[in-house]
Amino acid sequence: MTSSSRAESRAERGPERSAADVLASSFGFRSVDPAEKGRLVGAVFARVARRYDLMNDLMSLGVHRLWKESLLDWLYPRPGLRVLDLAGGTGDVAVRLLRRLEGRARVVLVDASPEMLRVGRDRAMDEGWLAEIRWIAGDAQAIPCPSRSFDAVTMAFGLRNVPRIERALAEVLRVLKPGGRFLCLEFSRLTLSALEPLYDAYSFAVLPRLGQLVAGDAASYRYLVESIRRFPDQETLARMFAEAGFSRVRWRNLSGGIAAIHSGWRL
Ligand SMILES: C[S@@+](CC[C@H](N)C(=O)[O-])C[C@H]1O[C@@H](n2cnc3c(N)ncnc32)[C@H](O)[C@@H]1O
């Protein structure tokens, strides 16, 4: 294709949309208004909350635990750290962090879903960590916390669900203290393309069936799979971090790129 025919076909398609714009208007493979996306995502987590932790173990065969431990390894938390676990859901990352530090951290957990927060509080009560976590219902795009108040922000499998990623990144930067760090664990792109057919078959055929069987809900798990495919790859997300103002942006692939951890500093 010549450069002029490329320009013509771009003109026919309309202006190029940024990765952020594509994500803001994608609910899985469906195109929706960004405000509608927030509502639909909220409905998904309201439906899956009760079975969320069990489904995570079944779907990943327990590997999500190792990924979350890798996130904490990279964070290398010290006692006394003030941490925000954003889109913290049922508190899996928050509780793992508290266990590592034997409770010597101050953790705030913000999540948009009252149902996920309710399940998390019950679980934290059972495990003896209720008082160590402040549970706040709130949106990652408008974090209900003061500026420069955290040494670290963690976010596991949350960013993909947020309509305007760039707003969430700006908010994370705002609430971090200078010298503070953001670690984001998300599904990403396989580094070995030979594994793609197997991964696709598992994602599109097995996961929604498992969702139907265990949680009586195939649609929510279809959303999960589709939203992973819509999420920016490692390089694009790193660029978005840098554009938002994060410094020393790096990432680490997990399980051949099925997931990745992105790290950025507020300097
Ligand atoms: C896949 S769960 C991850 C939960 C937890 N971080 C974990 O790894 O187990 C995604 C979470 O993101 C939350 N979420 C979705 N959109 C959000 C938003 N705009 N702001 C804050 N939380 C959001 C959901 O309510 C849900 O609890």
The ligand as an SDF file (V2000), in Angstrom:
LIG
                    3D

 27 29  0  0  0  0  0  0  0  0999 V2000
  -10.9970   -8.1520   38.5900 C   0  0  0  0  0  0  0  0  0  0  0  0
  -11.4300   -7.3160   40.0630 S   0  0  0  0  0  0  0  0  0  0  0  0
   -9.8730   -7.1960   40.9030 C   0  0  0  0  0  0  0  0  0  0  0  0
  -10.0070   -7.1950   42.3890 C   0  0  0  0  0  0  0  0  0  0  0  0
   -8.7030   -7.3160   43.1580 C   0  0  0  0  0  0  0  0  0  0  0  0
   -7.8150   -6.2250   42.8740 N   0  0  0  0  0  0  0  0  0  0  0  0
   -8.0120   -8.6310   42.8740 C   0  0  0  0  0  0  0  0  0  0  0  0
   -7.0070   -8.6230   42.1880 O   0  0  0  0  0  0  0  0  0  0  0  0
   -8.4900   -9.6570   43.3220 O   0  0  0  0  0  0  0  0  0  0  0  0
  -11.6680   -5.7030   39.4450 C   0  0  0  0  0  0  0  0  0  0  0  0
  -12.1620   -4.7240   40.4690 C   0  0  0  0  0  0  0  0  0  0  0  0
  -12.1770   -3.4340   39.8890 O   0  0  0  0  0  0  0  0  0  0  0  0
  -13.2640   -2.7320   40.4330 C   0  0  0  0  0  0  0  0  0  0  0  0
  -13.5450   -1.5750   39.5680 N   0  0  0  0  0  0  0  0  0  0  0  0
  -14.0500   -1.5870   38.3120 C   0  0  0  0  0  0  0  0  0  0  0  0
  -14.1420   -0.3410   37.8420 N   0  0  0  0  0  0  0  0  0  0  0  0
  -13.6650    0.4760   38.8270 C   0  0  0  0  0  0  0  0  0  0  0  0
  -13.4910    1.8820   38.9310 C   0  0  0  0  0  0  0  0  0  0  0  0
  -13.8200    2.7080   37.9250 N   0  0  0  0  0  0  0  0  0  0  0  0
  -12.9760    2.3760   40.0620 N   0  0  0  0  0  0  0  0  0  0  0  0
  -12.6370    1.5540   41.0930 C   0  0  0  0  0  0  0  0  0  0  0  0
  -12.7870    0.2220   41.0510 N   0  0  0  0  0  0  0  0  0  0  0  0
  -13.2890   -0.3160   39.9250 C   0  0  0  0  0  0  0  0  0  0  0  0
  -14.3740   -3.7570   40.4740 C   0  0  0  0  0  0  0  0  0  0  0  0
  -15.4250   -3.3890   41.3170 O   0  0  0  0  0  0  0  0  0  0  0  0
  -13.6040   -4.9940   40.9250 C   0  0  0  0  0  0  0  0  0  0  0  0
  -13.6450   -5.1320   42.3130 O   0  0  0  0  0  0  0  0  0  0  0  0
  1  2  1  0
  2  3  1  0
  2 10  1  0
  3  4  1  0
  4  5  1  0
  5  6  1  0
  5  7  1  0
  7  8  2  0
  7  9  1  0
 10 11  1  0
 11 12  1  0
 11 26  1  0
 12 13  1  0
 13 14  1  0
 13 24  1  0
 14 15  1  0
 14 23  1  0
 15 16  2  0
 16 17  1  0
 17 18  1  0
 17 23  2  0
 18 19  1  0
 18 20  2  0
 20 21  1  0
 21 22  2  0
 22 23  1  0
 24 25  1  0
 24 26  1  0
 26 27  1  0
M  CHG  2   2   1   9  -1
M  END
$$$$
